[in-house]
Amino acid sequence: MKVLVAEDQAVSRHILEVSLRKWGYEVAAAADGTSAWEILQGKEAPQLAILDWLMPGMDGIEICRQLRANPQTRPVYVILLTARSGREDKIHGLESGADDYVTKPFDGDELRARVQVGTRVLELQGALAQRVQQLEEALSRVKQLQGLLPICSYCKKIRNDRNYWQQVEGYISDHSEAQFSHGICPECYAHYVQPELDRLQRDSGKHL
């Protein structure tokens, strides 16, 4: 997973980059808020971002607000990094759209744990989005069976979208995940099968 590090202090930014790469993450770095925002708007934008609160250009708070204000923006898990440790500051940061809050000077083990939490959250979101897509596709297939279907009055074949006539079970199988097992209903048994059995029995008696 790619992680964006936006930090205007070169030493702190370098420590973050080295640590994240050591933990197995790909890193995109920015020295100011404007560059960070441009990276987040790119095609392969990181899904997880560690943003310094105070930066030249856009600060971390403003980036959070912009991310949350646009519903079309790809979801980004934001960890806000700042020397502000007051209760009001934490509340302000989280209310602005940050998902987590780490104070400077940060502890490496704590930061790693918080990044791992963010990774798990993003993986769960991805799995959920995939499941929703699968359900939408299944619903779309079900909807294909709705509406007016041309059916032959005699043989009961259905005319499909390509203007070919096919058996009912074939049409339904093509437009859904339904499977068929064949049997004989009581009415058809009495109308078709029983007379045939009676005829065979009569013919058998004649030969005797």
C-alpha positions in Angstrom: 0.0 0.0 0.0 1.2 3.5 -0.8 1.3 6.1 2.0 1.5 9.9 1.5 3.8 11.7 4.0 3.2 15.4 4.0 5.7 17.2 6.3 7.5 20.5 5.8 10.3 19.6 8.3 12.9 17.7 6.3 14.3 15.6 9.2 10.9 14.5 10.4 9.8 13.8 6.8 13.0 11.7 6.3 12.4 9.7 9.5 8.8 9.0 8.4 9.8 7.9 4.9 12.5 5.5 6.2 10.2 4.0 8.9 7.3 3.4 6.5 9.6 1.8 3.9 11.1 -0.4 6.6 7.5 -1.5 7.5 6.8 -2.5 3.9 5.0 0.5 2.6 5.5 2.5 -0.6 6.0 6.2 0.2 5.0 9.4 -1.7 6.5 12.5 0.0 5.5 16.1 0.0 7.1 19.1 1.6 4.0 21.3 1.6 0.2 21.1 1.6 -0.2 22.1 -2.0 2.0 19.3 -3.3 0.3 16.9 -0.9 -3.1 17.9 -2.4 -1.9 17.4 -5.9 -0.6 13.9 -5.1 -4.0 13.0 -3.6 -5.7 14.1 -6.8 -3.6 11.9 -9.0 -4.7 8.7 -10.7 -2.8 6.4 -8.3 -3.3 8.5 -5.2 -2.3 6.9 -1.9 -5.2 5.6 0.2 -3.4 6.4 3.5 -1.9 9.8 4.3 0.1 11.2 7.2 -0.4 14.9 7.2 1.3 17.5 9.3 -1.1 20.0 10.7 0.9 23.1 9.9 2.4 23.3 6.5 3.0 25.9 3.8 0.2 26.2 1.3 -2.7 24.1 2.5 -2.4 22.8 6.0 -3.4 19.3 7.1 -6.8 20.5 8.5 -7.7 22.1 5.1 -6.7 19.0 3.2 -8.9 16.9 5.4 -11.9 19.2 4.9 -11.4 19.2 1.1 -11.2 15.4 1.0 -14.4 15.0 3.0 -16.3 17.8 1.2 -16.0 16.0 -2.2 -18.0 12.7 -2.2 -16.4 11.8 -5.5 -12.9 11.8 -4.0 -11.3 8.4 -3.4 -11.6 7.5 0.3 -8.3 8.4 2.1 -7.5 7.3 5.7 -5.8 10.4 7.2 -3.5 10.4 10.2 -3.0 14.0 11.4 0.5 14.6 12.8 1.1 17.7 15.1 2.8 19.0 18.1 -0.6 20.2 19.4 -1.6 17.8 22.1 -4.5 19.6 23.8 -7.9 18.0 24.0 -9.5 20.7 22.0 -6.9 20.4 19.3 -7.6 16.6 19.0 -11.3 17.2 18.8 -10.8 19.9 16.2 -8.6 17.7 14.1 -11.0 14.7 14.1 -14.0 16.9 13.5 -12.2 18.3 10.4 -12.1 14.8 8.9 -9.0 13.1 10.2 -9.3 9.5 11.1 -6.5 9.4 13.6 -4.3 11.8 15.5 -0.6 11.4 16.5 1.4 14.0 18.5 5.0 15.0 18.0 7.5 13.8 18.9 5.9 10.5 17.8 6.8 7.1 19.0 7.7 4.7 16.2 5.9 1.7 17.6 2.7 3.7 18.2 2.8 5.2 14.7 3.3 1.8 13.2 0.3 0.4 15.1 -1.9 3.3 14.0 -0.8 2.9 10.3 -1.6 -0.8 10.6 -5.1 0.1 11.9 -5.6 2.4 8.9 -4.5 -0.4 6.6 -7.0 -2.8 8.1 -9.8 -0.3 7.8 -9.0 0.3 4.1 -8.9 -3.4 3.4 -12.3 -3.8 5.0 -13.7 -0.9 3.1 -12.3 -2.4 -0.1 -13.8 -5.8 0.6 -17.2 -4.2 1.5 -17.1 -2.2 -1.8 -16.4 -5.4 -3.8 -19.3 -7.2 -2.1 -21.7 -4.3 -2.8 -20.6 -4.4 -6.5 -21.3 -8.1 -6.6 -24.7 -7.6 -5.1 -25.5 -4.9 -7.6 -24.4 -7.1 -10.5 -26.6 -9.9 -9.1 -29.6 -7.5 -8.8 -29.0 -6.4 -12.3 -29.2 -10.0 -13.6 -32.4 -10.5 -11.7 -33.9 -7.3 -13.2 -33.2 -8.8 -16.6 -36.0 -11.3 -15.9 -38.5 -8.6 -15.3 -40.8 -7.0 -17.8 -42.8 -8.3 -20.8 -41.5 -11.6 -22.3 -42.7 -12.8 -25.7 -43.7 -16.5 -25.2 -45.1 -18.9 -27.8 -48.7 -19.9 -27.0 -48.1 -23.5 -28.2 -44.6 -24.6 -27.3 -44.0 -22.0 -24.6 -40.6 -21.0 -25.9 -39.4 -17.5 -25.2 -38.0 -15.0 -27.8 -34.7 -13.7 -26.5 -32.9 -10.4 -27.1 -31.4 -11.8 -30.3 -34.8 -12.6 -31.7 -34.2 -16.4 -31.3 -36.7 -18.7 -29.7 -35.4 -20.8 -26.8 -36.8 -23.0 -24.0 -37.9 -21.3 -20.9 -35.2 -23.0 -18.7 -32.5 -22.0 -21.2 -33.6 -18.3 -21.2 -33.7 -18.2 -17.3 -30.3 -19.9 -17.0 -28.8 -17.3 -19.4 -30.2 -14.4 -17.4 -29.7 -15.6 -13.8 -27.9 -18.2 -11.7 -30.9 -20.5 -11.4 -30.5 -24.2 -12.1 -33.2 -26.6 -13.0 -34.2 -30.2 -12.0 -36.9 -31.7 -14.1 -40.0 -33.6 -12.8 -43.6 -34.2 -13.7 -46.5 -32.3 -12.1 -49.7 -34.2 -11.1 -51.7 -32.7 -13.9 -49.3 -33.6 -16.6 -48.8 -37.1 -15.1 -52.6 -37.6 -15.3 -52.9 -36.1 -18.8 -49.8 -37.6 -20.5 -48.0 -40.2 -18.5 -50.9 -42.3 -17.1 -52.6 -42.8 -20.4 -49.3 -43.9 -21.9 -48.8 -46.4 -19.1 -52.3 -47.7 -19.5 -51.8 -48.1 -23.2 -48.5 -50.0 -22.6 -50.3 -52.2 -20.1 -53.1 -52.9 -22.6 -50.7 -53.7 -25.3 -48.8 -56.0 -23.0 -52.0 -57.9 -22.1 -52.8 -58.4 -25.8 -49.5 -60.1 -26.4 -50.1 -62.4 -23.5 
